[in-house]
């Protein structure tokens, strides 16, 4: 591979800046979009694809030995005619990375000869074959596949700087996967009337990776099986070298029977806990000196010139029609010692007292007091900091939203609980490949902060934007001279980072 073309990247950035920064000194006599007399023709020799960045994902897979690990440990096919297990797994992941939203979208790539050449494949499994592969899984096979992914992610983690291993923050939550089909085995009605499945998801907050995904029937409680999966995630992070483990979850995951064991293993936990009558009594009995005001930082600070705020139309309509309005006017926080019934040890109970102003129309009725409770064995952090750390767990909702609306992994695409579980795990690999690609950004000591910011930017990037930025890079595909050449046909601001990662993967 040639050295990274810094001049090309700088030239592309310079050209677009010159065009966008060009001052507008007078009104334009015509619209900006002026293209006319447009014609299309078929290229005779040039062979190109839109998702040119898919080659970098294949480089990443080969660098990590993921395909070899899958074929070595996962045995679902009696004969390889011609596909191996890794071909099926990567086929689903690559489909999601190329904006595929369902099994049928695989057919678009399967009939693109240039796409096949870009991956060095004569053919890829069709949608029907991909669905049949999902139905071959047993629960043990899905666990084996997730274990393979765990071994692979540890290889990526080992390449990170020492401070990466300071603390692993594990978030756990459940989510509903709705389906209107009445013949899918394992579907059931959930607490809110939704028919479908109820997967359990454990993610690593540091990188957003999905560490564990377990499909369950729709009527199962959120916490079912969570303790076992949390223990496996803790073991994975311990073996990888993380010095501290922090587990977070909402009120459904307060595993009081497990807290003593986790505390004995030096695992820090922070769970929400239901506002039970005995906890409310504890909060109401606290003297005024125990409470301190909880001040939150503004969510957004304007950087430009101050502008006139628009009228809050919603608030005006609510008041005009006499609806009740609840407004949080104050928050206070306190910490006390508390021992749950199922525990032998005492832990910290963080109490948040919210003062809610209740209005009806233009009239203020009264102030309502509400309490939120968190249970933790973190005795060093201030109560205020613990509340904010518990609130940060809400970022997992964004990850789940990405898995649903971006990756389209949380879907009931096949016909039973286990096959849909397998589909979810294999398609969610696309999200993990995004994280592993971001973690592969090399950090040069001279530009350490810049490179780390680039890495954080890729990790925080929404899946759709990642696909549009990194994967959908139009490339000409040239085969010859014992090499496969991807020739970039466009430029974007992340291309320099992309080429640095590709260079690091090839080395």
N, C-alpha and C positions, 0 to 999 in steps of 0.2 A: 504493500500500500504506500502511495506517495505521502510525504509529509502533509500535515493539515494545511490547506490553502488559506492561510490567514489573510493574504492580500485579497483573495476572492471574497471572503466574508466581510472584510473591511470595505471593499468596493461596493458590495451589495447594500451594506448599512448606509454608506455615504450617499448612494444614489437615491435611496428612499427618503432619507432625511432631507436631501436637497429639494425633493419634490414636495414633501409634506410641509416643510418650513418655508416654502415660497410665499411671500406676503401677498395678500389680496388687497389691492389698492383701489379697485373700482368695481361696481356691480357687473356681474357677468351677463352678457346679452343672451346667452343660451344656457341650457342645463349642462351639468357636468358630464352626464352620460350621452355621448355624441356619436358613438360607433354606428355606422350604417353600412349598407351593402355587404352584409356578412355572408360568407360562404363557408361550407364545410367540404372537406375532401379527405379521402382515406390515404394515410401515409403508405408509401410503397415498401420501404425498407425499415424505417424507424419503428422499433418495438418498445413500447413504454407502458408503465402501469402507474396508477394514481398512488396506491399505498407503498411507495418506495421505501418507507421506513421499516417495513416488515422484515427486511434483510437484517437490520440491527437486532431485532428480536431473535432471529434465527442464530445470529452470532452469539447472543447472550445465552441462549439455550445450549449451544455447543460448548461455550466457555465453561458453563457450570456443569456440564455432563448430565443434564436433566433427562434427555431422551434415552441415554444409555441406562440411567438408573431406573427409569420406568420399565424398560424392556427386561431388565435384569430381575426385578422384583414383582412386577405385575403380570400375571399369566392368565389371560382371559380367552385367548384365541388358540385353537388347536393347530391351525395352519396359518401361515403368513402369506396369503394370496391376494394382493402383495403386501397388505398393510400390517404393521406391527402395532403394539399397544400404544407406543409413543406417537405414532402417526395420528391415531384417533384423538388422543388427548390434546395434542398441539393443534389439530384441525379445529377443535371447538374454541380453543383459546385464541388462535389467529383469526377465526371468524369474528369474534368479539372485537379484536383489535382493528379489524377492517370495517368497522361500523355495522357488522352483522347483528341483527336483533333477534333472529330465530334460526332454527335449523335450516329452513328453506333458503336462507341467504347464502349458505355454503355453495349452492348451485351456481351462484354468480362467479365465485372464484374457481370452481371446478371446471367451468367452461371458458376460462380465460387462459389461453395458452402461454401468454407472456408471464402471468402470475405464477403458473406452474414452473416455468423455466427459472423464474426468480428464486424459487425455493428448491430448485434441482429435482423436481418431482415430475414423473410421467402422468400421474393422476393423484387425486386426493379423494377420500371417502365422500360419497354422496349423502344427502340428508337422511335417506332411509337407512343406509348402513351406519351412519353416526347414531341414529336412534336405537338401532339394534345393539350397537356396542354398549350404550348406556344400560340396556336391559340385561346385559351379561353380569353386571356387578352384584356382589353380595355385600352386606354391611362390612365384613372383614376386608373386602377388596377396596372399598372406599377409604377405610381407615389406613390401609397400606399405602394408597395413593397420597393421602394427606401426610403420612410419615415420610414419603419420598420428597414431597415439597418442603417439609421441615428440614430434612438433611440438606436440601439445596439452598434454602434460605440461610442456613448457618454458614455456608461457604461465602455468601455475599456479606454477611455480618462480619466475618473474620477479616475482611478487607477494610473495615471502617477504623477510624482513629480511636484511641484509647477512651476518650470521653464519651464515645457512643455507648459504652457499656456501663456508664454510671448507674442508670436506672432503666428498667423496663416497665412500662405502664400498660397493664392489660385491662381492656374494657370488655365487658360482657353484656349482651342484650339479646332479646328475641324480636322477631318481626314476622308479620303475616304475609304469606304469599297466596293471594286469592286466585281462584280458578272457577270458571263457570261450568266446567265439565263435570258431569255427574258420575262418570265411569272410571275415574282415576282412583286406584287403590290407595288407601291411607288418608284421603281427604276427610275432613270433619268440620263441624261448625265451631268457630272460635267464640270468645267471650263477647265480641261485638256483633255477632251474627254473620261474620265472613266465613265462607266455605273455602277451605284450602289447606295449606300446610303452615307450620309454625317453626321455622328454622331457628336454631341457636347459633349465635355468631360471637366469636372471641377475636378481637383485633389488637394489634400492637399500636398504641397511640403514637409512639415515636415515629413510625413510618407509615401507618395506615394499613399495613399488611393484614390479611385475613389469616389468622393462625389456626382457627378451627371453625368448621361449619358442619352442623349436624341437623339433618332434616327430621322433623317430627310431625305427627298428626296435628291437625288444626286445633283440636280441643285440649292439647296438653298444656300444662302451666309453664310459664316462662322459665322458671328455675329448674325444671326437671332435667337431670343429667348435667347441670351446670358445674357442680362441684368436681365431678370426674374430669370434665374437659379443662377446667381451670387448673387442676393438678397437673395435667399433661402439659399445658402451656407453661406453667411454672417450671416444670422439669426441663422443658426445652430451653427456656431462657437461662436457667442455672447452668446447664451443660454448655451453652453457647458462651458463657463468661460474664453475664450481667451481674453486677455486684449487689444491686438491690432490685427487688420485685415489688411492684405496687399494683394492687388489684382494685378496680372500681366497678360499681354496678348500681342500678337503681333499687327501689324498694323490693322488687320481685326477687332480688338475688342476695338478700341478706342471709347467707348460709350460716345461721347461728350454731349449728351442730359442727361446722367445720372451722369456726373461728379460732378455737383454742389450738388446733393442730397447725393452722397457718401461722399463728402468733409464735408457736414454739419453733417453727422453721424460719423465723425472721422474715416472713412475708408481711408486708404492710398492706392493709386493706382499708377501703373507704366506701361504705355502702350507705345508701339511703335506707331509712327504716320508717315503717308506717306510723302515722300519728295516732298511736293507741291511747286509750284513756289514761293509763298509768303514766305515759310519757308526757301527756298534756298536763297532768297534775304536777309532775316534776317541774315543768317549765313555768307553770303559774305560781309555784311556791318559791321561785328564785327571787332573792332580794334585788332591789334596783341596782345595787353596787356590782352585781355579777354581769350586768349587761353592758355592752359597748356598741356604739352605732356602727353599722356595716355600710361603709361608703364604697360605691362601685365607680370604676373609671368610666368615662364616657366611651361609648362604643365607637364613635367616629369623631375625629377632629378635622374640621375644614382646613384645607391648606391654601386655598385661594382667597380672593376678596370676599368679605361677608355679603350674602345675598338675602333678599327679603324672603322669609319663609312662606310657603304657600298656605292657604287656608286649609285647616283640617276638616275636610268635608264630612268625613265619617263622624267625628265628634259632634259637629253641628246637627247632623241628622238624628243622632242618638238623643241629644238634648231636646230637639224640637218634638220628637215623638214620645218623649217621656219614658225612654228605656232606662234601665238601671245601668250605671257605669261604675266599674270597680277600678280604682287607681291606687297603686302602691305608693304611699307617701313616705314610708320610713322602714328601715330594717335594722334589727339589733341582733347581736350574736352573743351566746354564752356557751360555756363548756362545763360539763359535770361528769362525775364518775358513774358508770352504770354497768350492771352485770345482767346480760340476758338470761332467761330461765335455763336455756340449754347449754350455758357456758359455766365453766368453773373459774374463769378469770374475769377481771373487771376491765372495762375499756372506756374510752372517752365518748361521751354523747355530746355532739355539737348541735346546739339548738339555734334555729333562726326564727326570730319573731318578726312577723310582717304586719305592719299596720296598713290596713286597706280602707281607703275612703270610699264610702258607698253614696252615690248620688242618684237621684231619680229626676230626670229632666234638668231643671235649673236648681233644684232643692238638694241640699246636702242632708242625708238622713242620719247617718251615724258612722263611726269608725269600727271596723271589724278586725279582730286579731286572729291571725293564722300562724300555725307553727310548722316548720319543717325540721326533720331530724336526720342526722348522719351519725353512723357508728364507725369508729376507727380505733386502731391501735397506734396511730401516729401521735406520739406524745411530745414531739419536738416542735412541730409547726404550730403557728398561731391559729386560733379558730377562724379568723378572717381568711387566712391563706387556704385553710382546708375547705372552706365553703367555695372559694373560687376554683380550687382543684376539682371538687365534685362537679361544679358547673361545667368545667372543661370536658367532662365525659360526654357532654351533649355533642361533641364533635363526632362521636361514633355514629350519631344519627346521619351525619353527612356522608360517612363511608357507606352506610347501609343504603342511603339514597342513591349513591353512585353505583352500587351493586345492582340496584333495581332499575334505575332509569338510564344509567350510562353504559354499564357492562351488559346489562340484561341477563345477569346470572341467576337472580332470584326469580325463576319462572318455573311453572309446571309444564315443561316442554314434552315430557314423555308420559308413561302410562301408570307408574306406581311410585310408591314412596321412595324406595331405594334407587330406582333408575333416575328419578328426579333429583335425588341427593347427589348421585354421581354427576349428573348434568351440571348442577349448581357448582360443585367443587371444580370440575374441569373448566367451566367457563369463567369462574372466579380467578383462575390462574392468570387470565389476562390482566386483572387488577394487580396481582402480585408481580407479574412481569414488569408492569409500569413502575412499581416501587423498586424492584431490583435494578432496573435500568437507571433510575434516579440515583440509587446508592452506588452505581458504578461510575458516576462522574468523578474523574480523577482530581485530587486536590494537590495543587502545586504549592510548596511553602511560600513562594513569593506572592501568590495571589490567593492565599488560603481563605480569606473572608469572602472574596468574590465568588470563588468556586463553591464554598459552602452555601452561599445564598442561592446560587444556581441549583444546587442539590435540593435545598428546601423548596425552591420554586417548583421543581418537577414533582416533588413528593406531595405538595399541597395542590397541585394542578388538578382540576376536574378531569375525569376520564375523557369526556368529549373533546375538551381542549387539547389534551395530550394526544389524542388520535389525530386531530386536525393539524397539530403542530409538528409532531414527531413522526407519525406513521404516514399521513397523507402528504408525503413529499414526492411529487412526480419524478420518476426516474426512467431513463432509458436503460434497458437491460441488454447487455452485450455478452455473449458467450464466445469464448475462444482463447487460445493461448493458455489452456489449463487454468483459467480463472473465470470468475463470474463478476462482471463489472456493473455496478449501479452508477449511472451517470446522472447526477442531479440536474433537473431542468428548471428549478425555481430557487428562490431565496426567501428565508424568513429569519427573524431575529434569534431563533434558537438553533440555527443551523451550525453555528460555531461549537456550541455545547454538544450537539449531536455528533459532529465529526470527531470531537475529542473522545467521546465515549466509544465510538466505533474503533478509533485508533487504539484505545486502551484494551478493548475486547480482543482485537487482533493480536496484540502483543502478549 
